[in-house]
């Protein structure tokens, strides 16, 4: 019977731990997009929490602000069920 060397054993443990990494979290979505205009075509940046942030960014450089069509809003918790009180 062969014996496992400590180095091989540690390497196997590390490989097993790295193989079970937690899943990557979804990218944060923001409700507002800046749509830039320009001679070279412009671009879009959907990284704004408020329309005021978006407007401040596009002011002076050209562009407009639009709602992010992929924004789903914050996760909502289900309402707690009403607690039944005994009749006295």
N, C-alpha and C positions, 0 to 999 in steps of 0.2 A: 504494500500500500504506500502511495506517495504522500508526503506531507506538504502542506501549503506553507510557503514562506510568508513571514509577516508583511513583506512589501506587497506581494500579490494579494494578500487578504485585504490590506488597506486600500489598494487600488480598486478592488472589486466593490468595497463598501462605498468609496467615493463615486464610482461610476453608477452604482445603484441610486445614490442620493441625487446625483445630477440628472438622472433619467426621470425623476419624479418632481420636476420643477412645477410650481403652481402655474396655471394658465395665465397668459397675459391679459391684463384688463383692457376693456374697450377704451378707445380714445374718447376723451371728453368732448361732448358736443356743445356748441354755443348757439344761441338763438339768432345771432345777426351775422351777416356776411358783408364785407366790403368788396365791391366790384370796381376795380380800377380801370380807368381808360387811359389810353396812350397811343402814340404812333406805332409802337411795336405790338399792339394787341391787348395789352393790359393783363389782368389776372384777377383771381378771387381769393379772399382770405376770410374764412368762416370761423374766426376766433374771437368774437366779441360778445360780452355778456349783456351789454346795453347798447341801444341805438346811439346814445350820446358818445360812447367810446368809438363806435364805428364812424360817426360823423366827424369826430375830431381827427381821426386818422386820415380820412379822405379829403379833409379841407385843405386847400392849397395845392394838392397833388392831382386832383381830378378823380372823379369816381362817384359812386352812389352806394347806398346801403339798402340791402334787401333782407327779408326774413330767410333764415336757413331752412330750406325745405326738408332737410334730414333731421332737424331738431325734434326730439320726441318729448322734451320736458323732463322734469325731475321724476324719479321713481316715486310712486305713490304707495303708501301703506294701506292695506285694507282697513276699513273702519272697525273699531272694536264693537263686538256685539253688546247690546244693551244688557245691563245687569238686572236680573230679576230679583225683586225684593219680596220677601215674604209678607203676606197680609197679616197684620196683627189685630 
